[in-house]
Amino acid sequence: MNKCELANSVKSSLDQYFKDLDGEPPHALYNMVLNCIEKPLLEYIMQHAGGNQSKAAEILDINRNTLRKKLQQHNIE
């Protein structure tokens, strides 16, 4: 899956989200989307990196301390 495919998946999911709201106002959409994407991304990369946080942080291009904080936020060990 390339970047465009991922963007299309997000757009498609948002289309469905707004349809499901059925006229109700959306709430905290930014955090909802980030949480839905971030946890499976972190889980996948941690598995790919064999649990090595330094390697995972490098793959994600984030600081290892930032990764550790995000892993704690999402209850990922």
N, C-alpha and C positions, 0 to 999 in steps of 0.2 A: 504494500500500500504506500503510495507516495503522499506528499504533503497535500496535494489537491484532493485526493481521495479522502483523506482524514477530514479536511475542511468540509467536504460535501457530506460526510457522515454527521458531522456536528450540525450543519445546517438542516439536514433531514431530521435529526433528532429534535432540534428546536422547532421546526415546523410542526412536528407531532405534539410537542409540549404545548405550543400555543393552541393547537386544535383541541387538545384535552382540557385546556383551561375553560373552554366554552364561554368566553367573554369575561371570565373572572380576571382581575388584575394580577400580573405576575409579581413575584416577591423574591428578593435576594437571588436573582438569576445568575449573577456573576459568580458568586460563591458556590452555588449549586453546580454550575457547569464545571468550574475548576475542580471541585471535589469529585465529581463523577469521572473526570479524566485523569486527575493526578494520582489517585490511589492505584488504579490498575496499571498505570504507567510505571509507578514506583515498584509495584510487585513484580511486574514483568522484568524490569531492568535489574532488580536485585536477584532474581532467579537467573537471568542471563549472566550476571557477574558472579554467580556462585556464592552469593551472600557477601561478597567483598565490597564494603562501602566505599573504599577509595576508588576502586575500579568503576563502580556504579556512578559515583559523583563525576568521574572523568567522562564517562559516556554521556551523562546528562549535561555536562559542562556547568556544574554548580559546585560550590564549596562543600566539602565533606560535612562540615558542621551544619550547613543548611539542609543537606540530605538527611542527616541524623534527626534534625528537628522535624522535618516533614514525615519521616518514618514514624516518629513518636506520635505526631498529630493523627496519623492514620492507623495507629496501632499495628504497625508492621514491624516484625522482628527480623 
